[in-house]
Amino acid sequence: MQSPADRQDRHEYPAHWEADVVLRDGGTARIRPITIDDADRLVSFYEQVSDESKYYRFFAPYPRLSAKDVHRFTHHDFVDRVGLAATIGGEFIATVRYDRINANGMPASSPADEAEVAFLVQDAHQGRGVASALLEHIAAVARERGIRRFAAEVLPANTKMIKVFTDAGYTQKRSFEDGVVRLEFDLEPTDRSVAVQRAREQRAEARSVRRLLAPGSVAVVGVGRAPGGVGRSVLGNIRDAGHPGRLYAVNKAFPEDLEEVDGVPARRSVRDIDGPVDLAVVAVPADQVPTVVAECGEHGVQGLVVLSAGYAESGPEGRERQRALVRLARAYGMRIIGPNAFGVINTAPAVRLNASLAPEMPRPGRIGMFAQSGAIGIALLSRLHRRGGGVTGVTGVSTFVSAGNRADVSGNDVLQYWYDDPDTDVALMYLESIGNPRKFTRLARRTAAAKPLVVVQGTGTAPLGHAVRATRLPHDTVSALLRQAGVIRVDTITELVDAGLLLARQPLPAGPRVAILGNSESLGVLTYDRCLAEGMRPARPVDLTTAATAADFRRALGQALADDTHDAVVVTVIPAIGEGAPGDAELAEALRAAAATVPGKPVLVVHVELGGLAEALSAAASTAPQAADRQAETPDPADRPPAALPATPPDGTHLIPAYPAAERAVRALAEAVRYGQWRREAADPGRVPEYDDIDEKGAARLIDTLLRRGQGLTIGQEETCELLAAYGIQVRRALPAPSPDEAAEAARTLGYPVALKATAPHLRHRADLGGVRLDLADEEQLRRAYAELTELFGKPEELRPVVQGMAPRGVDTVVRAVIDPAAGAVLSFGLAGAASQLLGDMAHRLVPVTDREATSLVRSIRTAPLLFGWRGSTPVDTPALEELLLRLSRLVDDHPEVVAVTLEPVVVAPHGASVLGATVRLAPPPARDDLGPRTMPAY
């Protein structure tokens, strides 16, 4: 009889287990199943492992693997025996395997649900987090194969491996026997294991971006022999920025005796460079890029910025070329910004890297910027520049990334970097597409809790160069979910810069109460009206008159800031003419001095055609270019970026932003108010309540039974009512009425009064068409209504009439839940009828919903006043509605097989809420990559 180890593979090669991962130090590796073709790789790998590591693995001296060992470790059935390898450059750097065992520790098959697991990591790669990544992936494989628990035996001296297991966050049991530590742990993800995994993900991805943004040495590949061209330009930009590390110019066409280009050492290949190269900037034609990448990988380059075009943006052939590029780079453990990228900038004094096509290095600042498009990147940088190329202190840049086609490094990776970057206080992002909305929302929520994140989101049509997951959610829904995560969503680059300027240099307002003062009554009124339109609570403007002096402005601003009824102050200024009118510098100093007295409240300036004041504001910060550097021409005021004046002495630490239009200033302030409110609420997000009457196991059994009928189905009315009832959601019973007699019988069963409804698709939820008759008090009224319906709309089989008991009168609402493959589970709420269908007045929250989120969901639609006694109407029972939302959220969160639910209408009465109609769709659950092991996007 053959043992399990002697059997041939029982399953096809599981290609979906292959994954690229980012390691602790920011490098990458590929994880894949081990096959019979890996014998030579395994032997070579084992020869490079130290005797100590071999001893820790086999509990005895084990200098080499026998032929039997090699056979055992390369022949797997991918069910009961699985081996995974981490590879770089195609060679093994670590392995892990599990063997299914029974209660006696002997080889077994399903239904045994325990397995023994063991690791081996090359000494040169220990400490890089390889074993932790392998544990995540082998655990996911085991769960897929029905294994629920791992056991591992480790020598007490092998503290590194014990730490890998104990730090993973799984529920575990530890024992010591016969000189061996035995660890047993469940594989079901726990809150702690997910938290550990995400913390490791953040550190690894942040370090991978840091390697690209803070290299010690840089090579520019594709530097032309003649001046001009992309490569030569980037080389000059890096040199002129003052990068302190070693810099090389590379071109295979250089003469062999050429030593320098523009004072930079010249080489024909990266392989000819003596010493390490951390970053390679690639600017060669697309067909030459693979050779360059291979040379970089062989030389040990850590990362690439690929400026070359001709990839996915050019069509199907280019897309395949892009996939091959990413696969090749990852095989060598390198990450890529690009292709078709504009480049990267890091203004930190110790780095000073301008590896981009931007001809000038921005001044250092606290704003991080990310753009996928090179053209948008240029526009962003230009909006932050003063005339003549200098950058104002208010809009200084910490780091800038233009990711191009973002085939590898994306906005998610840069968010991970900015999250704990001490040099970045505000993050600005222009996103033409969101490749992984579920992950972006998670990262955005965490980042926004620490620092403002301002986003311009594309309209939903992704550029050709971007690989984007399909989403069924409307663009407005995705925007609403981003706002829920704390993202400051704006519509234009101008608004992006305006908001970033305010958030970078002013405190968050404590509320929406705004004081307005200035020397123009009309400009003050305009500002007042814009504040009302943005939902803020402005005080009546204080008109200082056009005769106001600098001292008048200082006194008025000081009084407004000292008033506890004001959370922010907007100062409006127009040019003053005549004797005693304040000069620009004098006014700037007066406002600065007043603002310094109460530094905890934001101050904004609205100025009209005051070019001189704008100059004074920036000059006062000691960070703007000198007058001799400025161009003589004056830009269009509509395109002029906001200026700034110092709110503290001129060390540039705090600056007051000034805007050329009231609507721009007020819009930026309103976004800051909303963000401040989100920050306060995020500190206490609420909880997901437990309900004693929920029958989770019963619902699971019903779902399993129903799914056996097919892969995806809309379940029947009885099953729908049964499933919802398991979560305490009662649907009012509706009985079919194919004839007048059967309608009368149904009414007697339910009890009068009743409603008669046509449920045909073209009449469902269309009371306006007359397909519903309400408050039928007796059989006579019921038969009369039945006759009217059939006379108006056709035969009963066309109408599909039903009889339903009357619910208490109230407000008709609609509740939906859907699992989107890209964004995850989303709960939506609105009023039924025209409000939601015509006006799109729906609010959305990600599942699971907390009690605080349910409360805000009900109140966030524009028509919410109808629920709270609008115009003297009776307020309805919103707590009952909120409980319904929470129960439905639990159902969808507990059972991902429930992919769509619609409750319509839900009548919310003064006491209670009644569900009158419900549909549920089941399907095999979509993959939850946010709960699975860490992986990079597949190519």
Secondary structure, DSSP 8 states (H G I E B T S, - for coil): ---GGGS---S---GGG-EEEE-TTS-EEEEEE--GGGHHHHHHHHHTS-HHHHHHHHSS---S--HHHHHHHH---SSSEEEEEEEETTEEEEEEEEEEE-TTS-B--TT--EEEEEEEE-GGGTTSSHHHHHHHHHHHHHHHTT--EEEEEE-TT-HHHHHHHHTT---EEEEEETTEEEEEEE-S--HHHHHHHHHHHHHHHHHHHHHHHS-SEEEEET--SSS-SHHHHHHHHHHHHT--SEEEEE-TTS-TT--EETTEEEESSGGG-SS--SEEEE-S-GGGHHHHHHHHHHHT--EEEE----SGGG-HHHHHHHHHHHHHHHHTT-EEE-SS--EEEE--TTT-EEEES-SS---EEEEEEEESSHHHHHHHHHHTB-TTS-B-GGG-EEEEEE-TT-SSS-HHHHHHHHHT-TT-SEEEEEES--S-HHHHHHHHHHHHTTS-EEEEE--S---TT-------S-HHHHHHHHHHTT-EEESSHHHHHHHHHHHHHS---SSSEEEEEES-HHHHHHHHHHHHHTT-EE---EE--TT--HHHHHHHHHHHHH-TT-SEEEEEE----STT---HHHHHHHHHHHHHHSTTS-EEEEESS-HHHHHHHHHHTT-S--GGGS-SS---GGG---EEEESSSTTSSSEEEEESSHHHHHHHHHHHHHHHHHHHHHTS-------TT--HHHHHHHHHHHHTT-SSEE--HHHHHHHHHTTT--B--EEE-SSHHHHHHHHHHH-SSEEEEE-STTTTT-GGGT-EEEEE-SHHHHHHHHHHHHHHH--HHHH-EEEEE-----EEEEEEEEEETTTEEEEEEEETTHHHHTS--EEEEESS--HHHHHHHHHSSTTGGGGTTGGG-----HHHHHHHHHHHHHHHHH-TTEEEEEEEEEEE-SS-EEE--EEEEE------TTTS-------
